[in-house]
Amino acid sequence: MNDSSMVVHSVEKALTILETLSRVEEMGVSELSRELGLGKATVYRILTTLRLHGYVEQTASEKYKLNFKLFEIGNRVVNKIGIRKTAHPYLEQMAAVTKETVNLAVLDNYTVMYIDRIESREPLRIGLDVGTRFPAFCTALGLAMLAFMSPAAVDRLLDQTLQAGQFTKHTPNTVTDLSVIKQQLTIIREQGYSIDDEYYLPGIRGLAAPIFDHSGKVRAAISVAGPAIRITDEVIASFFPLVKESARNISMLLGHSG
């Protein structure tokens, strides 16, 4: 018996509706019906069930949007992992020293997902939220983690990125040549940190270092990022000892002995 034979289609439809609502501010029954190719009655019944269980709410315009229940569940999962709680004091220290935005992220399939961050207080700053995702291959956080994965795992992740239509040039600086990306990963493994030179967001630069667990597996990464006019090469050179040391200390608290 294969996995597909065990799929509960009503649950699959509900999950598709939740994923669709996560990408928009709000949608009505008719809009969701057209978007997903489901009958209006089916969409309405699923939305009613989700609303009664607290996963969506109805707006004044009689459309539907997600509330914070999924966020709360996700937070509980992250807290159980323990990385965020362990890393947060080091994020605070990094933010105090650098005065820039600091981030903690994990890999989720082909994306990096921010699970904690402290925003810079400077007038010009990035302004992203916890839960934001970016393709791993073109971010400092993602490259820092990819560099310490097996070549086979890297190939699978890049293939997933391609299948999702994300393996493209997001800025003029985005690197999409596989051979060049793999050269980058070799350099990152040697130096212990990665740099984002406006690879995904124009005008944003940063550097990141990987975090390992007790088994030596890369589990997360931390970064410092900010506007390119402030994050110069000289600033990156001054920040990287702090970022590397913070990542090393967090890894040690997670049981890593390397």
N, C-alpha and C positions, 0 to 999 in steps of 0.2 A: 504493500500500500504506500503510494507516494504522498508527499505533503499536500499537493493540490487537491487530493480527494478529501482532505480533512478540513478544508476551508469552509468557514461559516459565512455565506455570502452577505447576510444581513449585517454582520459585524464588519466585513470588508467595506460595505457601502457606507457605514457610519464612520469608519476611519477615513475614508476618502472625503467625506463631507468635512470632518474636522481638519484634515490637511488643507482642503481648499479654503476654509474660513481662516486658517492661520496666515494665508497670503494676502488677505484683503481686510478692509475695515469692517464691512458688513455685506451680506447678500440676502436676497429674498428667495422664497421657495421656487419661483419661476426661473430666476437666474441660475440657481444651483441645478435645477432640473435640466436646463439647456446645457450648462457647462459640463455636467457629468453624464448626460444621456440617461438619466433616471426619470421615472414617472413622478409627477408632482405629488401624488398621494404617498408614494414611498418616501420621498424626501420629507414631506410634512410629518409623517409618522416618526421617522428617525429623529428629526429636529425636536419634536415634542418630547420624545424619550430622553434625548440629550439635555433638553431644558429642565425636565423634571429631576434629572440627576445632577444638575448644576454645572454642566459642561458648556452650555451656550445660554445666551439670554436674548430676549426679543427687544428690539429698539422701538422708539416712538414711531418710526416709519414702518413698523411691522416686519422689519428685516431681522436677520439673526447675526450675532457676532459671538466670538469666544469670550469667556470671562477668565478669571484667574485660576480656575481649578486645575487645569493642566499645568500651569506654571507652578502651582503649589506642589503637585505630584512630582514634577521634574526636579524641583528644589529638594524634595525629600530624597530622591534617588541620588542626586549629586552629593548631598550631605552624608549619605550612607557610604558613598565611595571614600569620603574623607579627605580628598585632595583639596577641596576648596577651604575647608576649615584649617587644614595644615598650612596652606599656602598664604592665606589672607594676611597674617602679620608681616610676611615678607613683601607682599604687594604694598602694604601701607608704608613700609620702610623705603621701598623703591620709589613710591610716589613722593614721599617727603624729600628724598635726596634729589631726584631728577626734575620734579615739578611738572612732569609730563604724565600722560595717560599710561597706566599699566594694566596689563591684561593677563588672565589665566584662561586657557582653552584646552579642549580635548578634541581628539579626532572622532568624527561620527561619519562613517563611510568615507566619502571623498571630500568632506568638508571639515573645517575647524569650527567648533561651536564655543563661543565665549561663555564661560560659566561663572566668571567673576571679573570685576574690573573696578578701577578707581579712576575717575575722570579728572583730567587736569583742570586747575582753576584758572588757567590762562584764558583771556578773551577768545583767542583763536584755538579751537580744540576740535576733536574728532566727532564726538556726539553719537556714539553707538550704544546699543542696549545689550544687557546680558541676554543670551539666547540667539544673538546675531550669528549667522553662518557665512563663511566665505570658502571658495574652493581652496583646498590645502596647498596645491602646487604653486600658488602665486601669493602666498602670505609668509611672513617671517615665522609665525607660529606653526603653520603647516610644514614648511620646509625643515624647521628644527626637529619636528617629529619624524618626518619622512626619512631624514638622513640616517636615522638609527633603526629603521625597519629593514627587513630582508628585501633583496631585489625583487623577489616574486611578489611580495606584498605591495611594494611600490608600483610594480607593473599593473597589478589588479586595481589599485586605487586610481591610477591614471586612466585605465580603461573605463572605470566607472565614471570618471569625470568626462571622458569623451562621449560615453553613451548618454550622459545627462545634458550634453550640449554646452558644457561649461569650460571645455578645454579650448578656449579661444583667447584672443588678445583683448583684455579688458581695458588696458591702457597702452600707449606706445611702448612702455617698458616691460610689458608682460612677456615672459619667456615661454614659448610653446614648442621649442625644439627639444625633443626628448634627450638627445645626446648632451645638450647644454644643461638641461635640468639635472641630469645624472652627474655631470661634472660639478655642478653647484653642490649637490648632496655630498660628494666626496670631500669638497673643501669644507663644508659645514661639519662633517664628522671629524676632520682634522683640527679645526679651530674651536669647535664646541659651541658655536652660536651661528645664527643666520641673520641675514639682512633683507628687509623689504625696501626696495628702491622704487617706490611708486608702482609696484607690480599689479595691484588691484584697484586701489583708490588713487586717482591723480592728486598730487600734492601731499601725500602721506608717506612718511618713511618710518622705519622702526627696526628693532633688532630683538631676537628671541633666543631662548635657550631651552633645551628639553629637560623634562623631569622623569625620573625612572623610579620603578617600584622595587620591592625586595627581590624580585626575580630577574631584575635587569631589563625588564621590558619598559619601553618608553610609554608613559601614561598620559602626559600632558606637556604643556609648554607655557612659559611666561614671557611677556614682552614689554618693552617700552616703545611707545609710538607717539607721533605728533606731526605737525606741519613740517614739510621739507625745509622751509625757511629757517626753522629752529633745529631740526635734526640733521645737522651737517655731518660730514665725515669725521670731523674733529670731535663733535659731541658723541657720535656713536663710539669712537675709540675711548672716550672717557667713561661711557656708560657700561661697556661690555664686561668689565671685571665685576661690577655690582650684579649685573643680570646673571652671569655665569655662577657667581658665588651663591646668589639667592636660590638658583635652580639646584645647585649642589646640596645646599642645606635642606631644602624641601625634600629632595630625593633621599637624603639620609634619614629624615624623619619618617619616610615611607618604608624604610628598611633597606635601602640600597647601600651597598658597601663599596661601590666603585669610586 
